[in-house]
Amino acid sequence: MEYKELEEMSEVLKALAHPVRLCIVRGLIEKGGCNVSHMQNCLNMPQSTVSQHLQKLRTAGIIQGERNGLEITYKVCDEKVKRIVEICVSDL
């Protein structure tokens, strides 16, 4: 790998290193996608907190949102991340 690719992967791993973000990504992988309201209910956290975590995941290129009217459905868009998370949480 070139240094730039390693830097990019490092940023992805930093984004995944927070337990709430890892939980969000794992849930999105398992469900195939969902909206903020559903995540808020599952995590029992305020919407603003969930949204902040989603922003960090979007910035890292891990997730993307698809707008349908007023609702945005988030999905994991990075196949490497899917493999990483599936390996890391398979024993849980």
Secondary structure, DSSP 8 states (H G I E B T S, - for coil): --HHHHHHHHHHHHHHTSHHHHHHHHHHHHHS-B-HHHHHHHHT--HHHHHHHHHHHHHTTSEEEEEETTEEEEEE--HHHHHHHHHHHTT-
